[in-house]
């Protein structure tokens, strides 16, 4: 589903304009991103939890040349689905 398809479906379900829906979804995205940047976990009951996961530095291999290289440590966003979401997917 693309962003525009998501906006259309949410605006239909919530009975609000597409412009207002886009503002809400953009605000949600900014709030979640901002919270993750400062290290906070975001819990949305019934949907899941967004949190930051840390990846340790490691050695890897360049797939084109086969040369060994060092990959820096990094942070990434992690999503864990709530029980209600898992149950809905496994009906």
WOUR-V899424 format. One line per field, one symbol per residue. ss: DSSP state (H for helix, E for strand, C for the rest). phi: phi as a letter, one per 40 degrees, with the letter a starting at -180 (. if undefined). A space follows every 50 residues. Layout:
ss->???
phi->???
This chain:
ss->CCHHHHHHHHHHHHCCCHHHHHHHHHHHHHHHHHHHHCCCCEEECCCEEE EEEEECCEEEECCCCCCEEEECCEEEEEEEECHHHHHHHCC
phi->.cccccdcccccccfbcccccccccccdccccccccdcgccbbbdgbibb acbbbccacbbcccbgccacbccabacbbbccdccccccbc
